[in-house]
Amino acid sequence: MLDWIRAYVAKHGYAPTHQEIADGMEVSKTAVVAHIANLIRGGALERRKGVRARAIALPGAESIGLDDAVRVAGGACGVCSKKIVRQLRKLPRRG
């Protein structure tokens, strides 16, 4: 399950919901909740405080602000940086 979550985050840029994990792995949501609790206890995942949906996070995953991301994207070609900024604006905000 951890590998599936890592792949999802790499593809989408944000964590999956429990239901998305259940659907993607073809297991019950109850099984997902139990397994995620074990992964959190073991330190393989973290739970973001103050967040209900998509509250799991990979430890050590650094989040950067939009301003920093735009500055990095500015080094890319004009068309690429515009696409990157559009995608970044779609990401859920961290509280």
PyMOL commands that set and color helices and strands:
alter all, ss='L'
color gray80, all
select helices_A, chain A and resi 2-12+18-25+29-41+66-73+78-90
alter helices_A, ss='H'
color red, helices_A
select strands_A, chain A and resi 46-47+56-57
alter strands_A, ss='S'
color yellow, strands_A
deselect
rebuild
show_as cartoon
